[in-house]
Amino acid sequence: MAAKQEAIPVKVKYCLYARKSSESEERQVLSIDSQIKEMLQLAEREGLEIVTMKRESHSAKETGQRPVFNEIVEEVRDGKYNGILTWAPDRISRNAGDLGRIVDLMDAGKLHMIRTFGQTFGNNPNEKFLLMILGSQAKLENDNRGINVKRGLRTRVEMGLWPGMAPLGYLNQKLMDKKCRIVVDPQRAPIVKQMFEKVAYEQWSGRKVYNWLRFDLNFHTRGNRPLTLSGVYRMLQMPIYYGPFEYPRSSGQWYQGTHEPLITEELFRKVQEQLKRDKIVRENREFAFTKLFTCGMCGSGITAQEKYKLLKDGTNAKYVYYSCSKARDRNCKNKYIREEELVEELFKIIDKLNMNELGMRMKLEEEIKRFNRLQRLAVKGKPKMQIDEDDIATREYAKYVLREGTPLEKRELMGHLRSRLVLNDKKITLVEE
């Protein structure tokens, strides 16, 4: 009888995979470096062949969210290596999905060995079963940690403690006997209080507050960045500055903070009323040409405002002025222009405008048909005056809308432009897109 042939051992080529732990960010870097050092020493002692080395700082809690790990899985499938050398099983996976992908590679014969500092997991039932148990244990630790964190946060908010990074105007207390409390930021708190006072008592808009902070005070956040316009509005609507706060957001669960308030509840209510009035005014005010022009001096957008002048007969005349918003340059010297002058400037270049002729033509035809239908309803029989759609040129219709149309019609007209309009020293120039 022929002797039984022994199986030829598979040569294992390893990928050294180092991933951060759940420690603080400063220690995570050290953790990765120390992992690599220890695993290289292990490879040298045991004669392991390492063909590549990969680092990763993404969390292993969620399935498929680690780019480097996904790359390793694909390279194992392609046969570039058939072993993984890592510090511990939980570095490979702390979720069931990624753990399943590893076991599937072992079942398919693509992954022959997983080595850690103290254990070996080969492609056999017992060692794969142990790997799955350790991976499941890591997932259990994650789940329990999440539950404990949520319970801790609930306890904190019930005690009136802010559950996170302190809002602008406050600082997180770092003293051990007062940990998890927020204290007043002596540098920024007075300015935050002035923000509320200027909106409530001087009727400043959020944008005016933003410009004041950025250009007059050169105000910066704790991260040394200018406060954004949306950040200004968000702060002005945060009740925590007078005491209470909601957690989680939009949950309807409110708590009374134990921190020192920066403003009174009355001041906060006045600010909300002013913000509401500003919103109504913005929604009801329609300007025809805002957001359609660019400042030729600094590249900011063009904004508009209304001015009223008392006439001799006791009535008021309304004028609309367009000017640089000064979003990019607070000191921009571009001149303002009245809407009537702006329309005249558009008239001068209307024949040069690169317009969406089809869209304008369709709009023109709709208006003519509407007029003709009105004529037929108003006059019995065939009306004497009918407009032929071919009798009116598209650009002539555009001029009519500029002079006689509503703000909405003017905006629709300008929406057909393919040219960018630049306003500089009361003159309009075209820039082809």
C-alpha positions as a Markdown table, in Angstrom:
| # | Residue | x | y | z |
|---|---|---|---|---|
| 1 | Met | 0.0 | 0.0 | 0.0 |
| 2 | Ala | 1.4 | 3.4 | -0.9 |
| 3 | Ala | 2.3 | 5.7 | 2.0 |
| 4 | Lys | -0.1 | 8.5 | 2.7 |
| 5 | Gln | 1.1 | 11.8 | 1.2 |
| 6 | Glu | 1.6 | 14.6 | 3.8 |
| 7 | Ala | 0.0 | 18.0 | 3.1 |
| 8 | Ile | 2.4 | 20.7 | 2.0 |
| 9 | Pro | 2.3 | 23.6 | 4.6 |
| 10 | Val | 1.2 | 26.9 | 3.1 |
| 11 | Lys | 3.7 | 29.7 | 3.3 |
| 12 | Val | 2.1 | 32.6 | 5.1 |
| 13 | Lys | 2.8 | 36.2 | 4.0 |
| 14 | Tyr | 1.6 | 38.8 | 6.5 |
| 15 | Cys | 0.1 | 42.2 | 6.4 |
| 16 | Leu | 0.9 | 44.1 | 9.6 |
| 17 | Tyr | -2.2 | 46.0 | 10.6 |
| 18 | Ala | -2.1 | 48.7 | 13.3 |
| 19 | Arg | -5.3 | 50.5 | 14.4 |
| 20 | Lys | -5.9 | 53.0 | 17.1 |
| 21 | Ser | -7.4 | 52.0 | 20.4 |
| 22 | Ser | -10.3 | 53.8 | 22.1 |
| 23 | Glu | -7.9 | 55.9 | 24.2 |
| 24 | Ser | -7.5 | 59.7 | 24.0 |
| 25 | Glu | -6.4 | 61.2 | 20.7 |
| 26 | Glu | -2.9 | 62.0 | 22.0 |
| 27 | Arg | -2.4 | 58.5 | 23.2 |
| 28 | Gln | -3.8 | 56.9 | 20.1 |
| 29 | Val | -0.8 | 57.9 | 18.0 |
| 30 | Leu | 1.5 | 56.4 | 20.6 |
| 31 | Ser | -0.6 | 53.3 | 20.7 |
| 32 | Ile | -0.2 | 52.8 | 16.9 |
| 33 | Asp | 3.5 | 53.3 | 17.0 |
| 34 | Ser | 3.9 | 51.0 | 20.0 |
| 35 | Gln | 1.8 | 48.3 | 18.3 |
| 36 | Ile | 4.1 | 48.4 | 15.2 |
| 37 | Lys | 7.2 | 48.2 | 17.3 |
| 38 | Glu | 6.1 | 45.2 | 19.3 |
| 39 | Met | 4.7 | 43.4 | 16.3 |
| 40 | Leu | 7.9 | 43.9 | 14.3 |
| 41 | Gln | 9.9 | 42.5 | 17.2 |
| 42 | Leu | 7.5 | 39.5 | 17.3 |
| 43 | Ala | 7.9 | 38.9 | 13.5 |
| 44 | Glu | 11.7 | 39.1 | 13.8 |
| 45 | Arg | 11.8 | 36.5 | 16.7 |
| 46 | Glu | 9.5 | 34.0 | 14.9 |
| 47 | Gly | 10.7 | 34.6 | 11.4 |
| 48 | Leu | 7.4 | 35.9 | 10.0 |
| 49 | Glu | 7.4 | 37.3 | 6.5 |
| 50 | Ile | 5.7 | 40.8 | 6.4 |
| 51 | Val | 5.0 | 42.0 | 2.9 |
| 52 | Thr | 3.1 | 45.2 | 3.8 |
| 53 | Met | 2.3 | 47.4 | 6.7 |
| 54 | Lys | -0.9 | 49.4 | 7.1 |
| 55 | Arg | -2.1 | 52.0 | 9.7 |
| 56 | Glu | -5.7 | 53.1 | 10.4 |
| 57 | Ser | -7.3 | 55.6 | 12.7 |
| 58 | His | -11.0 | 54.9 | 11.9 |
| 59 | Ser | -13.2 | 53.3 | 14.6 |
| 60 | Ala | -14.0 | 49.6 | 14.2 |
| 61 | Lys | -17.5 | 50.0 | 15.7 |
| 62 | Glu | -19.4 | 50.4 | 12.4 |
| 63 | Thr | -19.4 | 47.8 | 9.6 |
| 64 | Gly | -17.5 | 48.7 | 6.4 |
| 65 | Gln | -16.5 | 52.2 | 7.6 |
| 66 | Arg | -12.7 | 51.6 | 7.7 |
| 67 | Pro | -11.0 | 52.3 | 4.3 |
| 68 | Val | -7.7 | 50.6 | 5.2 |
| 69 | Phe | -9.5 | 47.5 | 6.5 |
| 70 | Asn | -11.6 | 47.3 | 3.4 |
| 71 | Glu | -8.4 | 47.5 | 1.3 |
| 72 | Ile | -6.9 | 44.6 | 3.3 |
| 73 | Val | -10.0 | 42.5 | 2.7 |
| 74 | Glu | -9.7 | 43.1 | -1.1 |
| 75 | Glu | -6.0 | 42.4 | -1.2 |
| 76 | Val | -6.4 | 39.1 | 0.7 |
| 77 | Arg | -9.1 | 38.1 | -1.9 |
| 78 | Asp | -6.6 | 39.0 | -4.6 |
| 79 | Gly | -3.9 | 36.8 | -3.0 |
| 80 | Lys | -1.4 | 39.5 | -2.2 |
| 81 | Tyr | -1.0 | 38.0 | 1.2 |
| 82 | Asn | -2.7 | 35.4 | 3.3 |
| 83 | Gly | -2.1 | 36.4 | 6.9 |
| 84 | Ile | -2.7 | 39.3 | 9.2 |
| 85 | Leu | -0.4 | 40.3 | 12.0 |
| 86 | Thr | -2.1 | 42.7 | 14.5 |
| 87 | Trp | -1.9 | 43.5 | 18.2 |
| 88 | Ala | -5.2 | 42.0 | 19.4 |
| 89 | Pro | -8.4 | 40.5 | 17.9 |
| 90 | Asp | -10.3 | 43.6 | 18.7 |
| 91 | Arg | -8.0 | 45.6 | 16.3 |
| 92 | Ile | -9.5 | 43.6 | 13.4 |
| 93 | Ser | -13.1 | 44.0 | 14.4 |
| 94 | Arg | -15.5 | 45.3 | 17.1 |
| 95 | Asn | -18.6 | 44.6 | 15.0 |
| 96 | Ala | -20.3 | 41.5 | 13.7 |
| 97 | Gly | -20.2 | 42.5 | 10.0 |
| 98 | Asp | -16.4 | 43.0 | 9.7 |
| 99 | Leu | -15.8 | 39.9 | 11.8 |
| 100 | Gly | -18.0 | 37.9 | 9.4 |
| 101 | Arg | -15.9 | 39.1 | 6.4 |
| 102 | Ile | -12.7 | 37.9 | 8.1 |
| 103 | Val | -14.2 | 34.4 | 8.9 |
| 104 | Asp | -15.6 | 34.2 | 5.3 |
| 105 | Leu | -12.0 | 34.8 | 4.0 |
| 106 | Met | -10.8 | 32.0 | 6.2 |
| 107 | Asp | -13.6 | 29.6 | 5.1 |
| 108 | Ala | -12.7 | 30.4 | 1.4 |
| 109 | Gly | -9.1 | 29.5 | 2.0 |
| 110 | Lys | -7.9 | 33.0 | 1.2 |
| 111 | Leu | -6.8 | 33.9 | 4.8 |
| 112 | His | -4.7 | 31.2 | 6.5 |
| 113 | Met | -3.5 | 32.8 | 9.6 |
| 114 | Ile | -4.2 | 35.7 | 12.0 |
| 115 | Arg | -1.4 | 36.4 | 14.5 |
| 116 | Thr | -1.7 | 38.6 | 17.6 |
| 117 | Phe | 0.8 | 39.3 | 20.3 |
| 118 | Gly | -0.4 | 36.4 | 22.4 |
| 119 | Gln | -2.5 | 34.2 | 20.2 |
| 120 | Thr | -2.7 | 32.4 | 16.9 |
| 121 | Phe | -5.9 | 31.9 | 14.9 |
| 122 | Gly | -5.5 | 29.4 | 12.1 |
| 123 | Asn | -8.0 | 28.2 | 9.5 |
| 124 | Asn | -9.5 | 25.4 | 11.6 |
| 125 | Pro | -12.9 | 25.2 | 13.4 |
| 126 | Asn | -11.7 | 25.6 | 17.0 |
| 127 | Glu | -9.4 | 28.6 | 16.4 |
| 128 | Lys | -12.0 | 30.3 | 14.2 |
| 129 | Phe | -14.6 | 29.7 | 16.9 |
| 130 | Leu | -12.4 | 31.3 | 19.5 |
| 131 | Leu | -11.7 | 34.3 | 17.2 |
| 132 | Met | -15.5 | 34.8 | 16.8 |
| 133 | Ile | -16.0 | 34.7 | 20.6 |
| 134 | Leu | -13.3 | 37.3 | 21.2 |
| 135 | Gly | -14.7 | 39.5 | 18.4 |
| 136 | Ser | -18.2 | 39.2 | 19.9 |
| 137 | Gln | -16.8 | 40.0 | 23.3 |
| 138 | Ala | -15.3 | 43.3 | 21.8 |
| 139 | Lys | -18.7 | 44.1 | 20.3 |
| 140 | Leu | -20.4 | 43.5 | 23.7 |
| 141 | Glu | -17.9 | 45.9 | 25.3 |
| 142 | Asn | -18.8 | 48.5 | 22.7 |
| 143 | Asp | -22.5 | 48.1 | 23.3 |
| 144 | Asn | -22.1 | 48.3 | 27.1 |
| 145 | Arg | -19.9 | 51.3 | 26.8 |
| 146 | Gly | -22.5 | 53.1 | 24.7 |
| 147 | Ile | -25.2 | 52.3 | 27.3 |
| 148 | Asn | -23.0 | 53.5 | 30.1 |
| 149 | Val | -22.2 | 56.7 | 28.3 |
| 150 | Lys | -25.8 | 57.5 | 27.7 |
| 151 | Arg | -26.7 | 56.7 | 31.3 |
| 152 | Gly | -23.9 | 59.0 | 32.4 |
| 153 | Leu | -25.1 | 61.8 | 30.1 |
| 154 | Arg | -28.6 | 61.5 | 31.5 |
| 155 | Thr | -27.3 | 61.8 | 35.0 |
| 156 | Arg | -25.3 | 64.9 | 34.1 |
| 157 | Val | -28.2 | 66.7 | 32.5 |
| 158 | Glu | -30.5 | 65.8 | 35.4 |
| 159 | Met | -28.0 | 67.5 | 37.6 |
| 160 | Gly | -28.1 | 70.6 | 35.4 |
| 161 | Leu | -24.7 | 70.0 | 33.8 |
| 162 | Trp | -24.1 | 70.7 | 30.1 |
| 163 | Pro | -23.4 | 67.4 | 28.3 |
| 164 | Gly | -20.7 | 68.3 | 26.0 |
| 165 | Met | -18.4 | 71.0 | 24.6 |
| 166 | Ala | -19.2 | 74.3 | 26.3 |
| 167 | Pro | -21.1 | 76.8 | 24.1 |
| 168 | Leu | -19.2 | 79.9 | 23.0 |
| 169 | Gly | -19.0 | 82.2 | 26.0 |
| 170 | Tyr | -18.3 | 79.4 | 28.4 |
| 171 | Leu | -15.4 | 77.0 | 29.1 |
| 172 | Asn | -15.3 | 73.4 | 30.2 |
| 173 | Gln | -14.1 | 73.2 | 33.8 |
| 174 | Lys | -11.0 | 70.9 | 34.1 |
| 175 | Leu | -10.6 | 70.8 | 37.8 |
| 176 | Met | -11.2 | 67.3 | 39.1 |
| 177 | Asp | -13.6 | 68.5 | 41.9 |
| 178 | Lys | -15.6 | 70.5 | 39.4 |
| 179 | Lys | -15.3 | 68.3 | 36.4 |
| 180 | Cys | -18.3 | 68.3 | 33.8 |
| 181 | Arg | -19.2 | 71.9 | 34.7 |
| 182 | Ile | -19.0 | 74.9 | 32.4 |
| 183 | Val | -17.7 | 78.3 | 33.6 |
| 184 | Val | -17.9 | 81.8 | 32.1 |
| 185 | Asp | -15.2 | 82.6 | 29.5 |
| 186 | Pro | -13.9 | 85.9 | 30.7 |
| 187 | Gln | -12.6 | 86.8 | 27.2 |
| 188 | Arg | -15.7 | 86.0 | 25.1 |
| 189 | Ala | -18.6 | 86.1 | 27.5 |
| 190 | Pro | -18.9 | 90.0 | 27.5 |
| 191 | Ile | -19.0 | 90.0 | 23.7 |
| 192 | Val | -21.7 | 87.2 | 23.6 |
| 193 | Lys | -23.8 | 89.3 | 26.0 |
| 194 | Gln | -23.4 | 92.4 | 23.8 |
| 195 | Met | -24.6 | 90.3 | 20.8 |
| 196 | Phe | -27.9 | 89.8 | 22.5 |
| 197 | Glu | -28.2 | 93.4 | 23.7 |
| 198 | Lys | -27.5 | 94.8 | 20.2 |
| 199 | Val | -30.2 | 92.7 | 18.6 |
| 200 | Ala | -32.8 | 93.4 | 21.4 |
| 201 | Tyr | -32.2 | 97.1 | 22.1 |
| 202 | Glu | -30.6 | 98.4 | 18.9 |
| 203 | Gln | -32.6 | 96.1 | 16.5 |
| 204 | Trp | -29.5 | 94.8 | 14.8 |
| 205 | Ser | -29.9 | 92.0 | 12.3 |
| 206 | Gly | -27.9 | 88.8 | 12.5 |
| 207 | Arg | -25.8 | 89.9 | 9.6 |
| 208 | Lys | -25.0 | 93.2 | 11.2 |
| 209 | Val | -23.9 | 91.3 | 14.3 |
| 210 | Tyr | -21.8 | 89.0 | 12.1 |
| 211 | Asn | -20.1 | 92.0 | 10.4 |
| 212 | Trp | -19.4 | 93.7 | 13.8 |
| 213 | Leu | -17.8 | 90.5 | 15.2 |
| 214 | Arg | -15.7 | 89.8 | 12.1 |
| 215 | Phe | -14.6 | 93.2 | 10.9 |
| 216 | Asp | -14.8 | 95.5 | 13.9 |
| 217 | Leu | -13.8 | 93.2 | 16.7 |
| 218 | Asn | -11.9 | 90.5 | 14.8 |
| 219 | Phe | -13.7 | 88.0 | 17.1 |
| 220 | His | -12.6 | 84.4 | 17.0 |
| 221 | Thr | -13.9 | 81.2 | 18.5 |
| 222 | Arg | -11.9 | 79.0 | 20.9 |
| 223 | Gly | -10.6 | 77.2 | 17.8 |
| 224 | Asn | -9.3 | 80.5 | 16.5 |
| 225 | Arg | -11.8 | 80.8 | 13.7 |
| 226 | Pro | -14.2 | 83.6 | 12.8 |
| 227 | Leu | -17.8 | 82.9 | 13.8 |
| 228 | Thr | -20.0 | 82.2 | 10.8 |
| 229 | Leu | -23.3 | 83.9 | 10.0 |
| 230 | Ser | -25.2 | 80.7 | 10.7 |
| 231 | Gly | -23.3 | 80.4 | 14.0 |
| 232 | Val | -24.4 | 83.8 | 15.0 |
| 233 | Tyr | -28.1 | 83.0 | 14.4 |
| 234 | Arg | -27.7 | 79.6 | 16.2 |
| 235 | Met | -26.2 | 81.3 | 19.3 |
| 236 | Leu | -28.9 | 83.9 | 19.4 |
| 237 | Gln | -31.5 | 81.2 | 19.7 |
| 238 | Met | -29.8 | 79.1 | 22.4 |
| 239 | Pro | -31.7 | 79.4 | 25.8 |
| 240 | Ile | -28.7 | 78.0 | 27.6 |
| 241 | Tyr | -27.3 | 81.6 | 27.8 |
| 242 | Tyr | -30.0 | 82.4 | 30.4 |
| 243 | Gly | -30.2 | 78.9 | 32.0 |
| 244 | Pro | -32.3 | 76.1 | 30.5 |
| 245 | Phe | -31.2 | 73.7 | 27.7 |
| 246 | Glu | -32.7 | 70.8 | 25.7 |
| 247 | Tyr | -31.1 | 67.4 | 25.5 |
| 248 | Pro | -31.1 | 65.6 | 23.2 |
| 249 | Arg | -31.9 | 68.3 | 20.6 |
| 250 | Ser | -35.5 | 68.4 | 19.4 |
| 251 | Ser | -36.4 | 65.8 | 22.1 |
| 252 | Gly | -38.7 | 68.2 | 24.1 |
| 253 | Gln | -36.7 | 67.3 | 27.3 |
| 254 | Trp | -35.6 | 70.4 | 29.0 |
| 255 | Tyr | -33.3 | 70.8 | 32.0 |
| 256 | Gln | -32.4 | 73.8 | 34.2 |
| 257 | Gly | -28.6 | 74.4 | 34.0 |
| 258 | Thr | -26.6 | 75.1 | 37.2 |
| 259 | His | -24.1 | 77.3 | 35.3 |
| 260 | Glu | -23.9 | 81.1 | 35.6 |
| 261 | Pro | -26.3 | 82.8 | 33.1 |
| 262 | Leu | -24.8 | 85.4 | 30.7 |
| 263 | Ile | -28.2 | 87.1 | 30.0 |
| 264 | Thr | -31.6 | 87.3 | 31.5 |
| 265 | Glu | -34.7 | 85.5 | 30.3 |
| 266 | Glu | -36.3 | 88.8 | 29.4 |
| 267 | Leu | -33.4 | 89.8 | 27.2 |
| 268 | Phe | -33.5 | 86.4 | 25.4 |
| 269 | Arg | -37.3 | 86.8 | 24.7 |
| 270 | Lys | -36.7 | 90.2 | 23.2 |
| 271 | Val | -34.1 | 88.8 | 20.9 |
| 272 | Gln | -36.4 | 86.1 | 19.7 |
| 273 | Glu | -39.1 | 88.7 | 19.0 |
| 274 | Gln | -36.7 | 90.8 | 17.0 |
| 275 | Leu | -35.4 | 87.8 | 15.0 |
| 276 | Lys | -39.0 | 86.9 | 14.2 |
| 277 | Arg | -39.7 | 90.4 | 12.9 |
| 278 | Asp | -36.5 | 90.4 | 10.9 |
| 279 | Lys | -37.6 | 87.1 | 9.3 |
| 280 | Ile | -41.0 | 88.4 | 8.4 |
| 281 | Val | -39.5 | 91.5 | 6.8 |
| 282 | Arg | -37.0 | 89.4 | 4.8 |
| 283 | Glu | -39.7 | 87.1 | 3.6 |
| 284 | Asn | -42.0 | 90.0 | 2.6 |
| 285 | Arg | -39.3 | 92.1 | 1.0 |
| 286 | Glu | -38.7 | 91.2 | -2.7 |
| 287 | Phe | -35.8 | 92.7 | -4.6 |
| 288 | Ala | -35.5 | 92.0 | -8.3 |
| 289 | Phe | -31.8 | 91.8 | -8.8 |
| 290 | Thr | -30.2 | 90.6 | -5.6 |
| 291 | Lys | -27.9 | 87.5 | -5.9 |
| 292 | Leu | -27.6 | 88.1 | -9.6 |
| 293 | Phe | -24.6 | 90.5 | -9.7 |
| 294 | Thr | -21.1 | 90.3 | -8.4 |
| 295 | Cys | -19.1 | 93.2 | -7.0 |
| 296 | Gly | -16.4 | 94.1 | -9.5 |
| 297 | Met | -14.0 | 95.4 | -6.7 |
| 298 | Cys | -14.0 | 92.6 | -4.1 |
| 299 | Gly | -16.0 | 89.7 | -5.6 |
| 300 | Ser | -18.8 | 89.9 | -2.9 |
| 301 | Gly | -22.4 | 89.5 | -3.7 |
| 302 | Ile | -24.7 | 92.5 | -4.3 |
| 303 | Thr | -27.4 | 93.3 | -1.7 |
| 304 | Ala | -30.3 | 95.8 | -1.7 |
| 305 | Gln | -32.1 | 98.0 | 0.8 |
| 306 | Glu | -35.1 | 100.3 | 0.8 |
| 307 | Lys | -34.9 | 104.0 | 1.6 |
| 308 | Tyr | -37.9 | 106.3 | 2.1 |
| 309 | Lys | -38.0 | 110.1 | 1.5 |
| 310 | Leu | -40.6 | 112.4 | 2.8 |
| 311 | Leu | -42.0 | 114.5 | 0.0 |
| 312 | Lys | -43.5 | 118.1 | 0.2 |
| 313 | Asp | -47.0 | 116.8 | -0.2 |
| 314 | Gly | -46.6 | 114.6 | 3.0 |
| 315 | Thr | -46.3 | 111.3 | 1.1 |
| 316 | Asn | -43.3 | 109.0 | 1.1 |
| 317 | Ala | -41.3 | 108.0 | -1.9 |
| 318 | Lys | -39.6 | 104.6 | -1.8 |
| 319 | Tyr | -36.2 | 104.0 | -3.4 |
| 320 | Val | -34.3 | 100.8 | -3.8 |
| 321 | Tyr | -30.5 | 100.9 | -3.7 |
| 322 | Tyr | -28.1 | 98.1 | -4.7 |
| 323 | Ser | -24.6 | 97.9 | -3.2 |
| 324 | Cys | -21.8 | 95.5 | -2.4 |
| 325 | Ser | -22.6 | 93.2 | 0.6 |
| 326 | Lys | -18.9 | 93.6 | 1.7 |
| 327 | Ala | -18.8 | 90.0 | 2.7 |
| 328 | Arg | -15.3 | 89.7 | 1.4 |
| 329 | Asp | -14.0 | 93.2 | 2.1 |
| 330 | Arg | -15.5 | 95.3 | 4.9 |
| 331 | Asn | -13.9 | 98.4 | 3.4 |
| 332 | Cys | -15.0 | 97.9 | -0.2 |
| 333 | Lys | -15.5 | 101.3 | -1.9 |
| 334 | Asn | -17.8 | 100.2 | -4.7 |
| 335 | Lys | -20.6 | 102.8 | -5.2 |
| 336 | Tyr | -24.3 | 102.0 | -4.6 |
| 337 | Ile | -26.8 | 102.4 | -7.5 |
| 338 | Arg | -30.5 | 103.0 | -7.6 |
| 339 | Glu | -32.7 | 100.3 | -9.1 |
| 340 | Glu | -33.9 | 102.7 | -11.9 |
| 341 | Glu | -30.2 | 103.3 | -12.9 |
| 342 | Leu | -29.5 | 99.6 | -12.7 |
| 343 | Val | -32.3 | 98.9 | -15.1 |
| 344 | Glu | -31.0 | 101.6 | -17.5 |
| 345 | Glu | -27.6 | 99.9 | -17.4 |
| 346 | Leu | -29.2 | 96.6 | -18.2 |
| 347 | Phe | -31.0 | 98.2 | -21.2 |
| 348 | Lys | -27.6 | 99.2 | -22.6 |
| 349 | Ile | -26.3 | 95.7 | -22.7 |
| 350 | Ile | -29.6 | 93.7 | -23.2 |
| 351 | Asp | -28.7 | 93.0 | -26.8 |
| 352 | Lys | -25.4 | 91.6 | -25.8 |
| 353 | Leu | -26.7 | 89.2 | -23.2 |
| 354 | Asn | -26.3 | 85.5 | -23.8 |
| 355 | Met | -29.9 | 84.5 | -22.9 |
| 356 | Asn | -31.7 | 81.2 | -22.9 |
| 357 | Glu | -33.7 | 82.0 | -26.0 |
| 358 | Leu | -35.9 | 79.0 | -25.8 |
| 359 | Gly | -36.9 | 79.6 | -22.2 |
| 360 | Met | -37.5 | 83.3 | -22.9 |
| 361 | Arg | -39.5 | 82.5 | -26.0 |
| 362 | Met | -41.7 | 80.0 | -24.2 |
| 363 | Lys | -42.4 | 82.6 | -21.4 |
| 364 | Leu | -43.2 | 85.2 | -24.0 |
| 365 | Glu | -45.6 | 82.9 | -25.9 |
| 366 | Glu | -47.4 | 82.1 | -22.6 |
| 367 | Glu | -47.9 | 85.8 | -21.9 |
| 368 | Ile | -49.3 | 86.5 | -25.4 |
| 369 | Lys | -51.7 | 83.5 | -25.2 |
| 370 | Arg | -52.9 | 84.7 | -21.8 |
| 371 | Phe | -53.5 | 88.2 | -23.2 |
| 372 | Asn | -55.4 | 86.8 | -26.2 |
| 373 | Arg | -57.6 | 84.6 | -24.0 |
| 374 | Leu | -58.4 | 87.6 | -21.9 |
| 375 | Gln | -59.4 | 89.5 | -25.0 |
| 376 | Arg | -61.8 | 86.8 | -26.1 |
| 377 | Leu | -63.5 | 86.6 | -22.7 |
| 378 | Ala | -63.8 | 90.4 | -22.5 |
| 379 | Val | -65.1 | 91.0 | -26.0 |
| 380 | Lys | -68.0 | 89.0 | -27.5 |
| 381 | Gly | -67.1 | 87.5 | -30.9 |
| 382 | Lys | -63.7 | 87.9 | -32.4 |
| 383 | Pro | -61.8 | 90.7 | -30.7 |
| 384 | Lys | -60.4 | 93.4 | -32.9 |
| 385 | Met | -56.9 | 93.2 | -31.4 |
| 386 | Gln | -55.0 | 90.0 | -31.5 |
| 387 | Ile | -51.2 | 89.7 | -31.0 |
| 388 | Asp | -49.2 | 87.5 | -33.2 |
| 389 | Glu | -46.6 | 85.6 | -31.3 |
| 390 | Asp | -44.0 | 86.3 | -34.1 |
| 391 | Asp | -44.6 | 90.1 | -33.9 |
| 392 | Ile | -42.6 | 90.5 | -30.6 |
| 393 | Ala | -38.9 | 89.8 | -30.3 |
| 394 | Thr | -37.7 | 88.0 | -27.3 |
| 395 | Arg | -35.3 | 90.8 | -26.3 |
| 396 | Glu | -38.0 | 93.4 | -26.6 |
| 397 | Tyr | -40.1 | 91.4 | -24.3 |
| 398 | Ala | -37.1 | 91.3 | -21.9 |
| 399 | Lys | -36.9 | 95.0 | -21.9 |
| 400 | Tyr | -40.6 | 95.3 | -21.2 |
| 401 | Val | -40.3 | 93.0 | -18.2 |
| 402 | Leu | -37.3 | 95.0 | -16.9 |
| 403 | Arg | -39.3 | 98.2 | -17.0 |
| 404 | Glu | -42.8 | 97.1 | -16.1 |
| 405 | Gly | -42.6 | 93.6 | -14.6 |
| 406 | Thr | -43.0 | 92.7 | -10.9 |
| 407 | Pro | -39.8 | 91.8 | -8.9 |
| 408 | Leu | -40.7 | 88.1 | -9.3 |
| 409 | Glu | -41.0 | 88.5 | -13.1 |
| 410 | Lys | -37.7 | 90.3 | -13.2 |
| 411 | Arg | -36.0 | 87.6 | -11.2 |
| 412 | Glu | -37.4 | 84.9 | -13.6 |
| 413 | Leu | -36.1 | 86.9 | -16.5 |
| 414 | Met | -32.6 | 87.2 | -15.1 |
| 415 | Gly | -32.7 | 83.5 | -14.4 |
| 416 | His | -32.4 | 82.8 | -18.1 |
| 417 | Leu | -29.0 | 84.5 | -18.3 |
| 418 | Arg | -26.0 | 82.5 | -19.2 |
| 419 | Ser | -23.6 | 85.5 | -18.6 |
| 420 | Arg | -22.4 | 86.6 | -15.2 |
| 421 | Leu | -23.0 | 90.2 | -14.4 |
| 422 | Val | -20.4 | 92.3 | -12.6 |
| 423 | Leu | -21.3 | 95.7 | -11.0 |
| 424 | Asn | -18.4 | 98.2 | -10.7 |
| 425 | Asp | -18.7 | 101.9 | -10.2 |
| 426 | Lys | -22.4 | 101.9 | -11.3 |
| 427 | Lys | -21.5 | 100.1 | -14.5 |
| 428 | Ile | -22.5 | 96.6 | -15.6 |
| 429 | Thr | -20.1 | 94.3 | -17.5 |
| 430 | Leu | -20.6 | 90.8 | -18.8 |
| 431 | Val | -18.4 | 87.8 | -18.0 |
| 432 | Glu | -19.1 | 84.7 | -20.0 |
| 433 | Glu | -19.4 | 81.5 | -17.9 |
